[in-house]
Amino acid sequence: MRFSRLFCYTLKEAPKDAVTPSHIYLIRGGYIKQVAAGIYDFAPLGKIVLDNIRDIIKKEMDNSGAQEVMLSFITPYELWEETGRAKKYGDELLRIEDRKGNKFVLSPTNEESVVDLVRSYVKSYKQLPINLYQINLKFRDEARPRFGLLRGREFIMKDAYSFHKDEEDLDREFNLMEETYKKIFSKMGLDFRVVEADSGAIGGSGSKEFMVLANTGEDDIVVCSKCDYAANIEVAKRKTIKKENPIKTETIEEVYTPNKKTIEEVCEFLGIDPFFSIKAVVKKAIFDDKEEIVVFFVRGTDTLEETKAKNAIGAIDLADASEEEIKKAGLVPGFIGPFGIPSNIKYVIDDDLRMAEELVCGANKKDYHIKGAGLLDANLLGNLTIYRDIAAVKEGDLCPKCGKPLKITKGIEVGHIFKLGDVYSKPMNATFLDENGKAKPFIMGCYGIGVSRLIAAAIEQNHDDKGIIWPKEIAPFVVDIIIGDVKKENQVKFAENLYEKLKNENIKVLLDDRKERFGVKINDFELLGFPYAVIVGKKLKDGIVEIRDRRSDEKIEVKSNEVFDFLKEKLKKD
C-alpha cells in the first residue's frame, strides 16, 4: 500500500474524553472514529489489525476442531425468556420490536441462540461432541461506555459453545480450549496470564480468564512471585496463616469501649494486634424476590471481597446498608459481632477465622466489645453459621500452592472460558438420547474472546509517549519505507524497487511516498506504530539506508544493496 493512497488521517490531538493510551492513539492514528457513545467505525488501518487478529483466532480454533458458524445478531426475545435471562440481564440488554410487534434483543452473548440451533438437529450422543464458534458483532448497552474499544457498547467477539454427553468430555474440551487460547495470545505477541475467575452473569461452574498485563487494566490480578498461580482478585485464594495471640484471656469478657467503633480505634484502645479482631461488614443483599440485611465477618486486617460475598449467599448483588437500615434490622452499628447476633440476621464468617481464638469483636451492645472470643465452640454461634472464603487477598499474602508471597498486578480481560453444565440446556429443554436411550440435557462449555478489545489491550501493553508499538504479528504493516525527499529520483527509484521486492515476499509493507516533510513522516511512523521503518534519505548516494526499530528505537545503518536480505533475516528471527 502507498501512503499517498491510504485512507488515513492522523491528528495532533485526541478528544478530551480519551484518557487511556489505546483510545488516544487509535483516534489520533485514524484507526477508528467514534459514531456515538461506545460505538466506533473502523477505518482501513483499524480493519487490517482487526482482520489480523481474526485470522489468528480462526486458524487456531479451526485447528482445535471447532466449526465456524454465524448466528443472527438479532435474537428473538422469547429465547431469552426460556432461560430467564430476559429479566436477569438488566438494562444492558437492548430490547427492540419490529413493525409487527415481535420482540427481539441485540445479542450481547449467544448461549440461547446456539442452544436453539443445536437442539433442532442433534438428537443422539453419537453426534457429540460439537464445538461451534463465531466471530461476530455484539451489543451491550453499557451505562458508562468509556476507554474506547476497551469498554464499548458495540464490539466484536469470538464466542464458542461446546456440547457434550457428560462432564468428563466437557473437561477435555475445556482443557483443549485453554491450550488453544494460549496459542492464540502467544501468536499475537502478548504478555498474558491465565487466571482463575468468577463465572459472573454467564453462570456455570469452572471458569478461567485470560488477562493481558497492563498498568491501565481494570482488573486486579493476584499472581505468585514464584510459581504459576494466578487468579482474579474476585476468586483469589491464599494460604491460611496460623498466629498465636500473645495476650491471653482466661475468660471471655465484655469490655467497655466508649465510642470506639472502628477496628483501629478498638485495637488501639485495648492494645491488641488488629489481626486478632473481627470486622463486621454490613450489606444489603439483593435477591430475585427480596432484599435483606446480611453481615459478613472478616479479620480486622482484611477487607471484604464483594463477589465472593455475593456468591456465598447466592445474591444477585450487594449494596451498602445505611445506618438507619442497620438499626432497623436490630443491629448496633459499630458494635456488631457474631456472638449474640439477632436470630433473624443472616451472617457469614470468613474461612480464615474458622477455629480462631483470642479475638476481639463487637458485643452487639452499644459501647461494648467482647475480648477473648474464640470460634472453637460452635454453641456460642447460631446453628446456621456459614463459613466461606469472603476476604480479599492482599499483596504479600502467601500463595496457596507454594507458600511464597503473592503480588497484585493489573490486567485486561481478553478471553474467558466457562464450564456451563446444563445451565442453559436444561431450561430450554435441549436434550439428547444417551447410550441407554434416556433423554438428558446437553452438558455445555462456553469460550469467549474480545476481538475488538484485543486491539486496545495490545496497545495498552505496547506503547510509549510517541504512539503505538505494535507486535509485528498483528501490525497493519510491518515495514514502513519512508522516502526522505520525493523530489529525489534516486530515492524514489530505490524505495519503489524495495517496496516491490518486499511485497513479492508477502511482507506487509507501506511505502510513504507522500509529498510531506520528513518530520511529519517520522512522527506518523511513531504514532501509527509500525515495527520497522526503512529511511531512504540523503545517505543513499553513499550506498546507505537507515533501519529504525520502533520498539527499541535502535537505528541501524545498512548498505543499500544488503537491506532487502537484512530485513528478511531480521523479520524471520523476531
C-alpha positions, 0 to 999 in steps of 0.5 A: 500500500502507498501512503499517498493512497491510504485512507488515513488521517492522523491528528495532533490531538485526541478528544478530551474524553480519551484518557487511556493510551489505546483510545488516544492513539487509535483516534489520533492514528485514524484507526477508528472514529467514534459514531456515538457513545461506545460505538466506533467505525473502523477505518482501513488501518483499524480493519487490517489489525482487526482482520489480523487478529481474526485470522489468528483466532480462526486458524487456531480454533479451526485447528482445535476442531471447532466449526465456524458458524454465524448466528443472527445478531438479532435474537428473538426475545422469547429465547431469552425468556426460556432461560430467564435471562430476559429479566436477569440481564438488566438494562444492558440488554437492548430490547427492540420490536419490529413493525409487527410487534415481535420482540427481539434483543441485540445479542450481547452473548449467544448461549440461547441462540446456539442452544436453539440451533443445536437442539433442532438437529442433534438428537443422539450422543453419537453426534457429540461432541460439537464445538461451534464458534463465531466471530461476530458483532455484539451489543451491550448497552453499557451505562458508562461506555468509556476507554474506547474499544476497551469498554464499548457498547458495540464490539466484536467477539469470538464466542464458542459453545461446546456440547457434550454427553457428560462432564468428563468430555466437557473437561477435555474440551475445556482443557483443549480450549485453554491450550488453544487460547494460549496459542492464540495470545502467544501468536499475537505477541502478548504478555498474558496470564491465565487466571482463575475467575468468577463465572459472573452473569454467564453462570456455570461452574469452572471458569478461567480468564485470560488477562493481558498485563497492563498498568491501565487494566481494570482488573486486579490480578493476584499472581505468585512471585514464584510459581504459576498461580494466578487468579482474579482478585474476585476468586483469589485464594491464599494460604491460611496463616496460623498466629498465636495471640500473645495476650491471653484471656482466661475468660471471655469478657465484655469490655467497655469501649466508649465510642470506639467503633472502628477496628483501629480505634478498638485495637488501639484502645485495648492494645491488641494486634488488629489481626486478632479482631473481627470486622463486621461488614454490613450489606444489603443483599439483593435477591430475585424476590427480596432484599435483606440485611446480611453481615459478613465477618472478616479479620480486622486486617482484611477487607471484604471481597464483594463477589465472593460475598455475593456468591456465598449467599447466592445474591444477585448483588450487594449494596451498602446498608445505611445506618438507619437500615442497620438499626432497623434490622436490630443491629448496633452499628459499630458494635456488631459481632457474631456472638449474640447476633439477632436470630433473624440476621443472616451472617457469614464468617470468613474461612480464615477465622474458622477455629480462631481464638483470642479475638476481639469483636463487637458485643452487639451492645452499644459501647461494648466489645467482647475480648477473648472470643474464640470460634472453637465452640460452635454453641456460642454461634447460631446453628446456621453459621456459614463459613466461606472464603469472603476476604480479599487477598492482599499483596504479600499474602502467601500463595496457596500452592507454594507458600511464597508471597503473592503480588497484585498486578493489573490486567485486561480481560481478553478471553474467558472460558466457562464450564456451563453444565446444563445451565442453559440446556436444561431450561430450554429443554435441549436434550439428547438420547444417551447410550441407554436411550434416556433423554438428558440435557446437553452438558455445555462449555462456553469460550469467549474472546474480545476481538475488538478489545484485543486491539486496545489491550495490545496497545495498552501493553505496547506503547510509549509517549510517541504512539503505538508499538505494535507486535509485528504479528498483528501490525497493519504493516510491518515495514514502513519505507519512508522516502526522505525527499520525493523530489529525489529520483534516486530515492524514489527509484530505490524505495519503489524497487524495495517496496516491490521486492518486499511485497513479492515476499508477502511482507506487509509493507507501506511505502510513504511516498507522500509529498510531506516533510520528513518530520511529519513522516517520522512522527506518523511512523511513531504514532501509527506504530509500525515495527520497522521503518526503512529511511531512504534519505540523503545517505543513499548516494553513499550506498546507505539506508537507515533501519529504525526499530520502533520498539527499541528505537535502535537505528541501524545503518545498512548498505543499500544493496544488503537491506532487502536480505537484512530485513528478511533475516531480521523479520524471520528471527523476531 
